[in-house]
Amino acid sequence: MTTPSPDIEQHPDVATMRHRYDEISETPVAQSADGLSFLSGLFLAMSPWVIGFTDQSAITVTNLFTGIAIALLAVGFVAAYGHMHGMAWVAPLLGAWAIVAPWVVSGPTPENAALVSNVIVGALALLCAVAMMSTGMRRRGTR
């Protein structure tokens, strides 16, 4: 006969930790970083049509999916950072991928406007993600 194991979600420390992460997500720095991450993700997703490089399918698809992923992560961080903080490390990687993608994906190298757009938007997404992560680490370290 086995005894039922307690549910980790019912542990009081989990509730305290989630409350702290919710406090972090309500700071102006975190809200700004989330908002800019969301907007940079949306722009990255629609940049092939805005900038005009839809004829290069590899970078178009890469930007579309990377931008949607960044925007969805930003929405998730706003909605439930306490539940999604474990995925926070993915956002800077997506920003870095947006920077290097024009040179890494197959196909011809995009024109300068596409390169500049990817580098700027990728850097913005990367910086916003690092700002959000550092806010969480700084706040946690002060308690």
Backbone as CSV, one residue per row, in Angstrom:
resi,resn,N_x,N_y,N_z,CA_x,CA_y,CA_z,C_x,C_y,C_z
1,MET,0.835,-1.161,0.000,0.000,0.000,0.000,0.888,1.235,0.000
2,THR,0.599,2.142,-0.888,1.404,3.353,-0.980,0.638,4.520,-0.372
3,THR,1.389,5.412,0.194,0.766,6.623,0.744,0.792,7.703,-0.321
4,PRO,-0.252,8.474,-0.391,-0.270,9.519,-1.415,0.791,10.579,-1.122
5,SER,1.503,10.964,-2.154,2.525,11.995,-1.972,1.858,13.378,-2.037
6,PRO,2.361,14.300,-1.252,1.750,15.624,-1.246,1.999,16.350,-2.572
7,ASP,1.066,17.152,-2.952,1.169,17.928,-4.176,2.070,19.132,-3.918
8,ILE,3.100,19.299,-4.733,4.045,20.402,-4.543,3.364,21.760,-4.687
9,GLU,2.295,21.814,-5.465,1.574,23.076,-5.651,0.943,23.562,-4.356
10,GLN,0.714,22.675,-3.409,0.095,23.046,-2.143,1.116,23.524,-1.102
11,HIS,2.384,23.418,-1.422,3.427,23.815,-0.475,3.410,25.336,-0.297
12,PRO,3.520,25.828,0.936,3.452,27.278,1.181,4.588,28.062,0.527
13,ASP,5.750,27.449,0.364,6.853,28.159,-0.274,6.570,28.446,-1.745
14,VAL,5.845,27.575,-2.406,5.504,27.784,-3.812,4.615,29.011,-3.950
15,ALA,3.640,29.134,-3.070,2.759,30.307,-3.108,3.537,31.587,-2.832
16,THR,4.465,31.548,-1.909,5.288,32.717,-1.594,6.163,33.094,-2.776
17,MET,6.773,32.104,-3.409,7.628,32.354,-4.557,6.827,32.957,-5.707
18,ARG,5.644,32.420,-5.972,4.817,32.960,-7.050,4.385,34.388,-6.747
19,HIS,4.094,34.675,-5.484,3.730,36.031,-5.096,4.889,36.996,-5.357
20,ARG,6.098,36.568,-5.044,7.279,37.415,-5.308,7.449,37.660,-6.799
21,TYR,7.275,36.629,-7.605,7.400,36.805,-9.054,6.298,37.713,-9.592
22,ASP,5.115,37.628,-9.022,4.051,38.537,-9.438,4.386,39.976,-9.073
23,GLU,5.017,40.183,-7.910,5.464,41.529,-7.538,6.513,42.042,-8.514
24,ILE,7.413,41.176,-8.918,8.446,41.553,-9.883,7.816,41.985,-11.192
25,SER,6.824,41.252,-11.647,6.209,41.561,-12.938,5.415,42.856,-12.912
26,GLU,5.141,43.393,-11.730,4.393,44.641,-11.623,5.284,45.873,-11.544
27,THR,6.605,45.704,-11.557,7.498,46.850,-11.503,7.508,47.562,-12.859
28,PRO,7.771,48.884,-12.861,7.804,49.612,-14.139,8.847,49.080,-15.123
29,VAL,9.998,48.657,-14.623,11.032,48.117,-15.511,10.533,46.843,-16.187
30,ALA,9.923,45.969,-15.407,9.426,44.709,-15.965,8.295,44.956,-16.959
31,GLN,7.399,45.871,-16.644,6.293,46.161,-17.554,6.803,46.779,-18.845
32,SER,7.785,47.665,-18.740,8.363,48.261,-19.956,9.071,47.210,-20.792
33,ALA,9.839,46.357,-20.125,10.555,45.304,-20.852,9.581,44.350,-21.531
34,ASP,8.509,43.996,-20.837,7.511,43.102,-21.440,6.826,43.753,-22.629
35,GLY,6.455,45.013,-22.476,5.790,45.714,-23.571,6.681,45.848,-24.790
36,LEU,7.938,46.231,-24.565,8.868,46.356,-25.691,9.180,44.993,-26.306
37,SER,9.248,43.954,-25.490,9.458,42.604,-26.031,8.297,42.198,-26.927
38,PHE,7.087,42.479,-26.465,5.909,42.144,-27.261,5.924,42.889,-28.595
39,LEU,6.189,44.199,-28.531,6.211,44.995,-29.768,7.350,44.576,-30.692
40,SER,8.505,44.259,-30.136,9.611,43.822,-30.994,9.294,42.479,-31.639
41,GLY,8.621,41.597,-30.903,8.212,40.324,-31.491,7.220,40.508,-32.627
42,LEU,6.248,41.388,-32.400,5.281,41.660,-33.477,5.963,42.257,-34.697
43,PHE,6.870,43.211,-34.467,7.549,43.823,-35.612,8.416,42.806,-36.336
44,LEU,9.124,41.967,-35.583,9.960,40.955,-36.231,9.108,40.022,-37.087
45,ALA,7.936,39.657,-36.585,7.061,38.750,-37.334,6.551,39.386,-38.624
46,MET,6.278,40.676,-38.588,5.737,41.316,-39.799,6.791,42.070,-40.607
47,SER,8.042,42.062,-40.162,9.094,42.809,-40.859,9.322,42.391,-42.308
48,PRO,9.177,41.121,-42.684,9.362,40.810,-44.105,8.387,41.570,-45.009
49,TRP,7.198,41.820,-44.511,6.214,42.542,-45.313,6.379,44.049,-45.178
50,VAL,6.810,44.502,-44.015,7.015,45.936,-43.804,8.268,46.413,-44.537
51,ILE,9.358,45.683,-44.388,10.626,46.051,-45.012,10.631,45.663,-46.487
52,GLY,9.985,44.555,-46.818,9.873,44.141,-48.207,10.874,43.093,-48.646
53,PHE,11.062,42.059,-47.850,11.938,40.970,-48.290,11.223,39.625,-48.243
54,THR,9.952,39.616,-48.622,9.180,38.377,-48.633,9.620,37.417,-49.730
55,ASP,10.388,37.902,-50.686,10.865,37.019,-51.748,11.937,36.043,-51.251
56,GLN,12.471,36.280,-50.068,13.474,35.391,-49.476,12.781,34.559,-48.401
57,SER,12.283,33.415,-48.803,11.393,32.635,-47.941,12.035,32.158,-46.645
58,ALA,13.303,31.820,-46.644,13.927,31.278,-45.432,13.935,32.307,-44.303
59,ILE,14.384,33.513,-44.585,14.438,34.534,-43.536,13.035,35.050,-43.218
60,THR,12.130,35.014,-44.166,10.742,35.416,-43.908,10.102,34.476,-42.889
61,VAL,10.250,33.182,-43.110,9.675,32.194,-42.193,10.368,32.262,-40.833
62,THR,11.666,32.414,-40.830,12.413,32.524,-39.573,11.931,33.725,-38.768
63,ASN,11.821,34.875,-39.412,11.364,36.071,-38.706,9.929,35.920,-38.210
64,LEU,9.091,35.308,-39.009,7.698,35.129,-38.618,7.596,34.282,-37.349
65,PHE,8.232,33.128,-37.348,8.130,32.235,-36.193,8.880,32.769,-34.972
66,THR,10.040,33.363,-35.179,10.789,33.928,-34.053,10.024,35.099,-33.439
67,GLY,9.456,35.946,-34.279,8.686,37.079,-33.779,7.447,36.650,-33.013
68,ILE,6.754,35.655,-33.523,5.572,35.143,-32.815,5.984,34.537,-31.473
69,ALA,7.087,33.804,-31.448,7.558,33.201,-30.190,7.920,34.276,-29.163
70,ILE,8.598,35.332,-29.593,8.958,36.423,-28.673,7.700,37.099,-28.142
71,ALA,6.749,37.376,-29.024,5.509,38.032,-28.594,4.715,37.150,-27.630
72,LEU,4.641,35.853,-27.912,3.912,34.947,-27.018,4.586,34.817,-25.649
73,LEU,5.911,34.789,-25.636,6.615,34.754,-24.351,6.343,36.022,-23.551
74,ALA,6.353,37.166,-24.228,6.084,38.428,-23.533,4.679,38.430,-22.948
75,VAL,3.708,37.944,-23.700,2.336,37.851,-23.186,2.279,36.896,-21.998
76,GLY,2.978,35.792,-22.100,3.010,34.840,-20.992,3.649,35.422,-19.745
77,PHE,4.710,36.206,-19.916,5.353,36.831,-18.765,4.431,37.849,-18.112
78,VAL,3.669,38.571,-18.913,2.726,39.544,-18.351,1.593,38.820,-17.631
79,ALA,1.085,37.774,-18.237,-0.078,37.078,-17.686,0.264,36.255,-16.446
80,ALA,1.405,35.584,-16.447,1.712,34.675,-15.330,3.212,34.476,-15.200
81,TYR,3.927,35.513,-14.825,5.382,35.383,-14.679,5.733,34.356,-13.610
82,GLY,4.912,34.248,-12.581,5.165,33.268,-11.532,5.181,31.842,-12.045
83,HIS,4.427,31.573,-13.100,4.390,30.229,-13.678,5.409,30.072,-14.810
84,MET,5.755,31.171,-15.479,6.600,31.079,-16.673,8.046,31.484,-16.444
85,HIS,8.418,31.860,-15.242,9.779,32.338,-15.012,10.831,31.305,-15.398
86,GLY,10.482,30.051,-15.383,11.424,29.006,-15.770,11.778,29.025,-17.243
87,MET,10.965,29.682,-18.048,11.239,29.788,-19.486,11.866,31.118,-19.857
88,ALA,12.195,31.942,-18.885,12.728,33.273,-19.165,14.043,33.220,-19.937
89,TRP,14.788,32.150,-19.813,16.065,32.031,-20.509,15.899,31.887,-22.020
90,VAL,14.698,31.539,-22.480,14.460,31.345,-23.911,14.412,32.692,-24.652
91,ALA,13.869,33.707,-24.015,13.691,35.006,-24.672,15.013,35.630,-25.142
92,PRO,16.074,35.656,-24.335,17.328,36.213,-24.858,17.907,35.396,-26.015
93,LEU,17.703,34.088,-25.974,18.185,33.264,-27.081,17.460,33.597,-28.380
94,LEU,16.159,33.847,-28.284,15.402,34.228,-29.478,15.867,35.573,-30.018
95,GLY,16.165,36.512,-29.118,16.704,37.803,-29.557,18.046,37.640,-30.250
96,ALA,18.912,36.816,-29.675,20.213,36.557,-30.296,20.046,35.854,-31.644
97,TRP,19.092,34.936,-31.717,18.830,34.249,-32.988,18.370,35.237,-34.053
98,ALA,17.522,36.188,-33.676,17.055,37.190,-34.646,18.226,38.000,-35.198
99,ILE,19.245,38.236,-34.373,20.416,39.002,-34.824,21.231,38.211,-35.840
100,VAL,21.488,36.947,-35.572,22.374,36.159,-36.440,21.644,35.441,-37.570
101,ALA,20.331,35.354,-37.508,19.574,34.573,-38.496,19.816,34.970,-39.949
102,PRO,19.922,36.251,-40.292,20.125,36.572,-41.714,21.378,35.949,-42.313
103,TRP,22.386,35.707,-41.505,23.624,35.130,-42.011,23.650,33.615,-41.880
104,VAL,22.776,33.048,-41.026,22.832,31.620,-40.732,21.846,30.803,-41.557
105,VAL,20.648,31.337,-41.795,19.652,30.556,-42.529,20.067,30.413,-43.983
106,SER,19.578,29.353,-44.605,19.947,29.103,-45.992,19.306,30.140,-46.908
107,GLY,19.878,30.277,-48.067,19.366,31.240,-49.032,20.299,32.426,-49.155
108,PRO,19.942,33.330,-50.038,20.807,34.499,-50.240,20.775,35.429,-49.027
109,THR,21.865,36.147,-48.831,21.921,37.121,-47.746,20.939,38.246,-48.070
110,PRO,20.077,38.580,-47.124,19.088,39.628,-47.384,19.748,40.979,-47.619
111,GLU,18.962,41.896,-48.151,19.481,43.246,-48.400,19.722,43.966,-47.072
112,ASN,20.389,45.099,-47.155,20.809,45.820,-45.956,19.657,46.205,-45.045
113,ALA,18.521,46.582,-45.586,17.387,46.989,-44.749,16.927,45.832,-43.872
114,ALA,16.914,44.640,-44.425,16.518,43.460,-43.646,17.560,43.138,-42.585
115,LEU,18.832,43.266,-42.929,19.894,43.006,-41.960,19.822,43.979,-40.786
116,VAL,19.698,45.261,-41.102,19.631,46.283,-40.056,18.397,46.075,-39.189
117,SER,17.270,45.768,-39.812,16.033,45.541,-39.074,16.186,44.370,-38.098
118,ASN,16.729,43.265,-38.574,16.900,42.094,-37.711,17.861,42.377,-36.562
119,VAL,18.947,43.077,-36.834,19.921,43.363,-35.787,19.312,44.276,-34.725
120,ILE,18.603,45.315,-35.139,18.013,46.253,-34.179,16.915,45.587,-33.369
121,VAL,16.000,44.900,-34.039,14.896,44.248,-33.329,15.413,43.108,-32.448
122,GLY,16.368,42.340,-32.933,16.946,41.273,-32.130,17.661,41.810,-30.900
123,ALA,18.399,42.911,-31.070,19.092,43.518,-29.928,18.086,44.055,-28.913
124,LEU,17.013,44.657,-29.389,15.976,45.167,-28.485,15.324,44.015,-27.718
125,ALA,14.997,42.944,-28.405,14.400,41.779,-27.741,15.371,41.171,-26.736
126,LEU,16.634,41.085,-27.101,17.653,40.542,-26.205,17.806,41.412,-24.958
127,LEU,17.903,42.718,-25.129,18.058,43.623,-23.988,16.836,43.606,-23.078
128,CYS,15.649,43.577,-23.667,14.426,43.525,-22.851,14.357,42.228,-22.052
129,ALA,14.732,41.131,-22.666,14.708,39.847,-21.963,15.724,39.825,-20.826
130,VAL,16.904,40.356,-21.075,17.922,40.411,-20.024,17.468,41.344,-18.904
131,ALA,16.831,42.458,-19.257,16.322,43.382,-18.233,15.275,42.698,-17.369
132,MET,14.396,41.938,-17.983,13.366,41.234,-17.219,13.994,40.186,-16.310
133,MET,14.949,39.449,-16.815,15.603,38.424,-16.001,16.399,39.049,-14.862
134,SER,17.102,40.151,-15.139,17.907,40.783,-14.092,17.035,41.426,-13.026
135,THR,15.864,41.913,-13.407,14.938,42.466,-12.422,14.517,41.373,-11.454
136,GLY,14.229,40.206,-11.972,13.843,39.089,-11.118,14.966,38.644,-10.204
137,MET,16.199,38.614,-10.708,17.328,38.192,-9.887,17.664,39.241,-8.825
138,ARG,17.617,40.521,-9.217,17.929,41.591,-8.275,16.906,41.628,-7.155
139,ARG,15.639,41.501,-7.506,14.571,41.553,-6.502,14.664,40.361,-5.572
140,ARG,14.963,39.196,-6.108,15.064,37.997,-5.295,16.259,38.095,-4.350
141,GLY,17.346,38.706,-4.797,18.539,38.808,-3.982,18.397,39.775,-2.817
142,THR,17.457,40.711,-2.897,17.296,41.699,-1.832,16.455,41.188,-0.693
143,ARG,15.815,40.050,-0.837,14.955,39.523,0.228,15.622,38.456,1.004
